[in-house]
Amino acid sequence: MGGKYICQYRFNEGEICGGGSRHPEGCSIHQKRRQRPSCKHEDCIRPTASGYGFCDWHVKNRMLALESCP
C-alpha cells in the first residue's frame, strides 16, 4: 500500500510503523491511535500515559527505592 505520507506511529519497542498512507495522521491502522509521550527518564524510549511522565518500569523502581529508605 503506497502513499504520499509515511506513518510515524511509534511502537512500544521504539520502532516506527513506516507504512504508506494518503493521510498525514498515519496509516489506516494507526491514524486514530493516540501517541503517548516517551518516558522522561534519561535514555528511556518507553511510551507512557502517566501524568508524571515516567514509564511503569521507572515508577516501580522509584517506589521500591523509596520503600527501602529508613
PyMOL commands that set and color helices and strands:
alter all, ss='L'
color gray80, all
select helices_A, chain A and resi 56-67
alter helices_A, ss='H'
color red, helices_A
select strands_A, chain A and resi 5-6+20-21
alter strands_A, ss='S'
color yellow, strands_A
deselect
rebuild
show_as cartoon
